[in-house]
Amino acid sequence: MVSLKSERELSMMRKASSFVARILDEVVSMAEPGVSTLALDQLAERRCKELGVIPAFKGYHGFPGCVCISLNDEVVHGIPSAKRILKDGDIVGLDFGVSFQGWYGDSARTIGIGKISKEARQLMAVTQEGLKKGIEQCHEGKRVFDIGHAIQNYVEGFGYSVVREFVGHGIGSALHEEPQVPNFGPKGKGMVLKAGMVLAIEPMINAGSFEVRVLSDGWTAVTADHSLSAHFEHTVAITPKGPEILTI
């Protein structure tokens, strides 16, 4: 079942999502060479407590952190650690969500640390633009796969690949709801989009092959060929006036 949110429910999701964006801004500001990924996670957890929101990922299926922090060839679900120290040239995926009075927001960004390579800069820019292309499809009457088709068509034009193993999702009073929102697929297929649907759209794009593997920690997914990976995500409401990005 797909949940269509009322205006009151959407207003709660806007609040939750605004907290996500605010805390992510602060985490990004702290991310620089010499800082551990655990320190970034601790900042996010402290700010959640101060702002009266619940970190969505902490303890979710046993995940130990508040923020999924993924470096370089790590695609998603990197575990924060005092031993992972950011260094010049790294790219860092920050995936974060909160619950506010029972309603969720979810967002991700990939950022560069210090001076990054031209390759990394382009991958990040194309992935972020791919997310924008997907969001542009979020109109009533469009279909779920229109989103993924737009993302895939754009990023593959640069020679990049779309991760298949992880996809976007509906979101609302649960972190993950129906429908699944792949970042690939055939145009004109899938569920029809309706006003009141809220989707977490999150392209994960690799510089090399789309194939990934999960490390022995049971969480961290990396590119199988060790190519760079980037990840961007917004929580987006389908409205009669078009897409509304909540996590800004």
C-alpha positions as CSV (number, residue, x, y, z in Angstrom):
1,M,0.0,0.0,0.0
2,V,1.2,3.5,-0.9
3,S,0.4,6.2,1.7
4,L,-0.9,9.5,0.4
5,K,-0.1,12.2,2.9
6,S,-2.6,14.9,3.9
7,E,-1.5,18.5,4.1
8,R,-1.1,18.2,7.9
9,E,1.1,15.2,7.5
10,L,3.1,16.9,4.8
11,S,3.6,19.9,7.1
12,M,5.2,17.5,9.7
13,M,7.4,16.0,7.0
14,R,8.5,19.5,6.1
15,K,9.6,20.1,9.6
16,A,11.4,16.8,9.9
17,S,13.1,17.4,6.6
18,S,14.2,20.9,7.5
19,F,16.0,19.4,10.6
20,V,17.7,16.9,8.3
21,A,19.0,19.7,6.0
22,R,20.0,21.9,9.0
23,I,22.1,19.1,10.7
24,L,23.6,18.0,7.4
25,D,24.8,21.6,6.8
26,E,26.5,21.5,10.2
27,V,28.1,18.2,9.5
28,V,29.4,19.4,6.1
29,S,30.9,22.5,7.8
30,M,32.9,20.2,10.2
31,A,34.2,17.9,7.5
32,E,37.8,18.7,6.8
33,P,41.2,16.9,6.7
34,G,42.1,15.4,10.1
35,V,38.5,15.0,11.3
36,S,37.3,11.4,12.0
37,T,34.0,10.1,10.6
38,L,33.0,9.3,14.2
39,A,33.4,13.0,15.1
40,L,30.9,13.9,12.3
41,D,28.5,11.3,13.6
42,Q,28.8,12.5,17.2
43,L,28.0,16.1,16.0
44,A,24.9,14.9,14.3
45,E,23.7,12.8,17.3
46,R,24.3,15.8,19.7
47,R,22.4,18.2,17.4
48,C,19.5,15.7,17.2
49,K,19.3,15.7,21.0
50,E,19.5,19.5,21.2
51,L,16.8,20.0,18.5
52,G,14.5,17.3,19.9
53,V,14.5,14.9,16.9
54,I,15.4,11.2,16.7
55,P,18.2,10.0,14.4
56,A,16.5,7.7,11.9
57,F,19.4,5.4,11.2
58,K,20.7,4.8,14.7
59,G,19.8,1.2,15.6
60,Y,17.9,0.7,12.4
61,H,18.3,-3.0,11.7
62,G,21.3,-2.7,14.0
63,F,23.1,0.1,12.2
64,P,25.5,1.6,14.9
65,G,25.7,5.2,13.7
66,C,23.5,8.2,13.1
67,V,25.0,9.1,9.7
68,C,26.0,6.7,7.0
69,I,29.5,8.0,6.0
70,S,31.0,6.5,2.9
71,L,34.4,7.4,1.5
72,N,35.6,7.3,-2.1
73,D,34.8,3.7,-3.4
74,E,32.2,3.2,-0.7
75,V,28.7,3.5,-2.1
76,V,26.5,3.6,0.9
77,H,26.1,2.5,4.6
78,G,29.7,3.3,5.7
79,I,30.0,3.0,9.5
80,P,31.4,6.0,11.4
81,S,34.7,5.2,13.1
82,A,37.4,7.0,15.1
83,K,39.9,5.3,12.8
84,R,38.5,6.8,9.6
85,I,40.3,10.1,9.3
86,L,39.3,12.4,6.5
87,K,42.2,13.4,4.2
88,D,42.8,15.8,1.4
89,G,41.3,14.5,-1.9
90,D,38.6,12.3,-0.3
91,I,35.0,12.4,-1.4
92,V,32.5,11.6,1.4
93,G,28.9,10.5,1.1
94,L,26.8,11.7,4.1
95,D,23.4,10.0,4.3
96,F,21.2,11.1,7.2
97,G,17.6,11.1,8.3
98,V,15.5,12.0,11.4
99,S,12.1,11.4,12.8
100,F,10.1,14.3,14.2
101,Q,6.9,13.6,16.0
102,G,6.6,10.3,14.1
103,W,7.4,11.7,10.6
104,Y,10.6,11.2,8.7
105,G,12.9,13.1,6.4
106,D,16.0,11.6,4.6
107,S,18.7,13.2,2.5
108,A,22.3,12.6,1.3
109,R,25.1,14.6,-0.1
110,T,28.6,13.8,-1.4
111,I,31.2,16.4,-0.6
112,G,34.9,16.9,-1.4
113,I,37.6,17.2,1.3
114,G,40.3,19.7,0.4
115,K,41.5,19.6,-3.2
116,I,39.8,16.8,-5.0
117,S,40.5,15.4,-8.5
118,K,38.8,16.6,-11.6
119,E,37.3,13.1,-12.0
120,A,35.8,13.2,-8.5
121,R,34.4,16.7,-9.0
122,Q,32.7,15.7,-12.3
123,L,31.2,12.5,-10.8
124,M,29.7,14.5,-7.9
125,A,28.3,17.2,-10.2
126,V,26.8,14.7,-12.6
127,T,25.2,12.7,-9.8
128,Q,23.7,15.8,-8.3
129,E,22.4,16.9,-11.7
130,G,21.0,13.3,-12.2
131,L,19.0,13.7,-9.0
132,K,17.6,17.0,-10.3
133,K,16.6,15.2,-13.6
134,G,14.8,12.6,-11.5
135,I,13.0,15.1,-9.4
136,E,11.8,16.9,-12.5
137,Q,9.7,13.8,-13.3
138,C,7.8,14.0,-10.0
139,H,4.5,15.2,-11.4
140,E,1.0,13.7,-11.1
141,G,0.4,11.2,-13.9
142,K,4.1,10.4,-14.4
143,R,5.3,6.9,-13.5
144,V,7.9,5.7,-11.0
145,F,10.3,4.4,-13.6
146,D,10.2,7.8,-15.4
147,I,12.3,9.0,-12.4
148,G,14.9,6.3,-12.8
149,H,15.0,6.6,-16.6
150,A,15.7,10.3,-16.4
151,I,18.6,9.7,-13.9
152,Q,20.0,6.7,-15.9
153,N,19.8,8.4,-19.2
154,Y,21.6,11.5,-17.9
155,V,24.5,9.9,-16.0
156,E,25.2,7.1,-18.5
157,G,25.8,9.9,-21.1
158,F,29.0,10.6,-19.1
159,G,30.1,7.0,-19.1
160,Y,29.0,6.4,-15.5
161,S,26.9,3.6,-14.1
162,V,23.8,3.4,-11.9
163,V,23.9,1.1,-8.8
164,R,21.1,-1.5,-9.1
165,E,21.4,-3.1,-5.7
166,F,20.1,0.0,-3.7
167,V,17.2,2.2,-4.7
168,G,15.1,5.1,-3.4
169,H,11.8,4.6,-1.5
170,G,8.6,6.0,-0.3
171,I,8.9,7.8,3.1
172,G,6.4,9.1,5.7
173,S,5.5,7.7,9.1
174,A,8.1,5.0,8.4
175,L,11.6,5.5,7.1
176,H,11.1,3.1,4.2
177,E,7.6,2.8,2.6
178,E,6.3,1.7,-0.8
179,P,7.0,2.3,-3.6
180,Q,10.6,1.4,-4.3
181,V,12.2,4.1,-6.6
182,P,14.9,2.6,-8.8
183,N,17.5,5.0,-10.3
184,F,17.2,3.1,-13.6
185,G,14.5,1.6,-15.7
186,P,12.2,1.9,-18.7
187,K,10.3,5.2,-19.3
188,G,6.5,5.0,-18.9
189,K,6.5,1.9,-16.6
190,G,5.7,1.4,-13.0
191,M,3.3,2.9,-10.5
192,V,1.5,6.2,-11.5
193,L,2.6,9.1,-9.3
194,K,-0.2,10.8,-7.3
195,A,-0.4,14.0,-5.2
196,G,0.3,13.1,-1.6
197,M,3.1,10.6,-2.4
198,V,6.4,11.4,-0.8
199,L,9.6,9.8,-2.2
200,A,13.2,9.6,-1.1
201,I,15.0,9.8,-4.5
202,E,18.7,8.9,-4.2
203,P,20.9,8.1,-7.1
204,M,24.1,6.2,-6.3
205,I,26.4,6.6,-9.3
206,N,29.7,4.8,-9.9
207,A,32.6,6.0,-12.1
208,G,33.1,2.4,-13.2
209,S,30.9,-0.7,-13.1
210,F,27.5,-0.6,-11.4
211,E,28.4,-3.8,-9.4
212,V,28.9,-3.5,-5.6
213,R,29.9,-5.8,-2.8
214,V,29.2,-5.6,0.9
215,L,32.2,-5.7,3.3
216,S,32.6,-8.1,6.2
217,D,31.1,-5.5,8.6
218,G,27.8,-6.4,7.0
219,W,27.0,-2.8,6.1
220,T,29.5,-1.0,4.0
221,A,28.8,-1.4,0.3
222,V,31.8,-0.6,-2.0
223,T,32.2,-0.6,-5.8
224,A,33.4,-4.0,-7.0
225,D,36.1,-2.4,-9.2
226,H,37.1,0.2,-6.5
227,S,36.0,3.1,-8.7
228,L,34.7,6.2,-7.1
229,S,31.0,6.5,-6.1
230,A,28.8,9.5,-5.4
231,H,25.4,9.7,-3.7
232,F,22.8,12.5,-3.5
233,E,19.3,12.3,-2.1
234,H,16.3,14.5,-1.4
235,T,12.9,13.8,0.2
236,V,10.3,15.0,-2.4
237,A,6.6,15.4,-2.2
238,I,4.3,15.0,-5.3
239,T,1.9,17.9,-5.2
240,P,-0.8,19.3,-7.7
241,K,1.7,22.0,-8.5
242,G,4.6,19.7,-9.1
243,P,7.5,18.4,-7.1
244,E,8.3,20.0,-3.7
245,I,11.8,19.2,-2.3
246,L,11.4,19.0,1.5
247,T,15.1,18.5,2.5
248,I,16.4,22.0,1.7
